[in-house]
Amino acid sequence: MRRKALLIAAFSFLLMAAAVYGAGVFYFQEHFFPGTEINSYRCGFMTWQDAEKLLRREAHAYALAVDTMNDGREAIYAEDIGLNYVSDGSVEKFLKSQDVYRWFLYLNDPPSLTIDHALSFDRKLLDEKINTLSCMLPENTVYPVDAGIVEKNGNYVVTQEVIGTALDREKVTQVIGDAVLNGYPQVDLEERGCYIRPRAYHDDPYMEANCALMNQIKDVYITYDFADRKEVVDWERVQRWLTEDENSFLELDETAVRAFVTDLAAEYDSVGTNRSFVTYSGRTIEVGGGDFGWVIDQEAETAALMGDILNAEIKVREPIYVGGQENRTSHDIGSTYLEVDLTAQRLVYYREGKPVVDTPIVAGAPTDATRTPTGVFAIQNKQSPAILQKDGMGASVDFWMTFEGDIGFHDSLWRQEFGGDTYLFDGTIGCIHVPYDAMASIYEMADIGTPVVLYE
């Protein structure tokens, strides 16, 4: 009897379990499993129609808490922006996707559904509502101010930044709009990066370093003295040569310093430039070409100038030259020079402004291969006596002064005629033949480096 009773009880339990299982299969074909959440709302045991009614009702009751700086909070309500639930069929599909034959397995692990952008609102109303938020009103807005470096009592100091309360209107609209569409109950504008922040803070690592550099070089005052002209490199100019690297640290821009030196060379280098020259006859002419003058060594000068700036030098500076003359004035030929009129075949030697030798000469024959060069040169070398290997085919002379390679002045005892048109039919192959006595006087008085002006 006892065994029979147990069998009957077990059979009855199985029948009841089957009935419950079958009822569950039937019921959950039209209802959500217990504990089901849709967009965080509990929709267990609801039909999909009831669930959508809940979502619609909750949308109309929606409120978004907008947290602002300094523990501020404001609210945006559904009616402010015309908020509505928009059905796209996702809720019904979610219900139909339930595995009703395994409904009992979901009792302790209910499913959930998140419908992105299940809500819609009037963007014009949202813009109008955002405009009325207290945090957006102009009277409540303080714009940020960057930390900076300013002059105070003759030195540079770092100023404190102002954080401010100004909001990025476009970012606020985006963040609040996304929160509404996703049904979030709260959004923090500060956490979401909606506030306009200073671009520089007083404790940024580069700020103190930049201030120190500026204080280090602010007293720089370098004067380039070109006798009758000057160029000054001072703090006003140097400030324009400071640039920021990729980490915002200030550095002296070598490119800018080099550009200054290049401009300096273009303005003051004198080799090959056109010079205004007054001839022995009182004519004013332009003489160009030649190697007389000076040329700034731009690479060396750039490096030296940068060093002087970083050391805040106060000094008169002479550029580093590749080579050149002593006279740095705009009239660098000076008052002691040799003047050669190749057309008139005449040489005049001026010493301290006075003509001390005035003589006829014979210059190069007027052909491309033998023409005496024009321009402004300088005496390069003196030799007495000398053997000429080019002009005269090994001729011996007592006085020899070069000014352009192996072209120069020398005596020529073998020649009887000077001046006139002799050079046209009996000219040299480039050198200038000078009567013996005149050449002896010039050789004695002229120094290496004396300018030589040749023109036609």
Secondary structure as UniProt FT lines:
FT   HELIX           2..27
FT   TURN            28..30
FT   TURN            34..35
FT   STRAND          37..38
FT   TURN            39..40
FT   STRAND          41..42
FT   TURN            44..45
FT   HELIX           48..60
FT   STRAND          63..68
FT   TURN            69..71
FT   STRAND          72..77
FT   HELIX           78..81
FT   STRAND          84..85
FT   HELIX           90..96
FT   HELIX           100..106
FT   STRAND          112..113
FT   TURN            116..117
FT   STRAND          119..120
FT   HELIX           123..132
FT   HELIX           134..136
FT   HELIX           138..140
FT   STRAND          149..152
FT   TURN            153..154
FT   STRAND          155..158
FT   HELIX           169..181
FT   TURN            182..183
FT   STRAND          186..188
FT   TURN            189..193
FT   TURN            202..203
FT   HELIX           205..217
FT   TURN            218..219
FT   STRAND          221..225
FT   STRAND          230..234
FT   HELIX           235..239
FT   TURN            240..241
FT   STRAND          242..244
FT   TURN            246..247
FT   STRAND          250..252
FT   HELIX           254..268
FT   TURN            271..272
FT   STRAND          275..278
FT   TURN            280..281
FT   STRAND          284..287
FT   STRAND          295..296
FT   HELIX           298..310
FT   TURN            311..312
FT   STRAND          314..317
FT   STRAND          321..323
FT   TURN            332..333
FT   STRAND          337..341
FT   TURN            342..345
FT   STRAND          346..351
FT   TURN            352..353
FT   STRAND          354..360
FT   TURN            368..370
FT   STRAND          375..378
FT   STRAND          381..383
FT   STRAND          386..388
FT   TURN            391..392
FT   STRAND          395..397
FT   STRAND          400..404
FT   TURN            405..406
FT   STRAND          407..411
FT   TURN            413..414
FT   TURN            420..421
FT   HELIX           422..426
FT   STRAND          432..434
FT   HELIX           436..445
FT   TURN            448..449
FT   STRAND          451..455
//
